[in-house]
């Protein structure tokens, strides 16, 4: 558990730097995609989607790393379609994943 907590803390420490590096718009772009598409499942936990803000649900995903989370977001998993059923480009999709991860602080 300590290892997962450390990985989460490190991941969350990096996110503000990512946001500032892109002029603060990066996470806003992710939030916009989340609110237009991802919210349908990630706000309710539908089809076992990790709910936004649920540290326990997100911890094992964060522990696997951003590459693994992006693979799921890009290609889909279970009931989740590729790209969450959107036509979002890689940068916007990554911003949405980073936005959701940032909400488990």
PyMOL commands that set and color helices and strands:
alter all, ss='L'
color gray80, all
select helices_A, chain A and resi 2-21+26-42+46-48+55-64+66-75+82-85+90-102
alter helices_A, ss='H'
color red, helices_A
deselect
rebuild
show_as cartoon
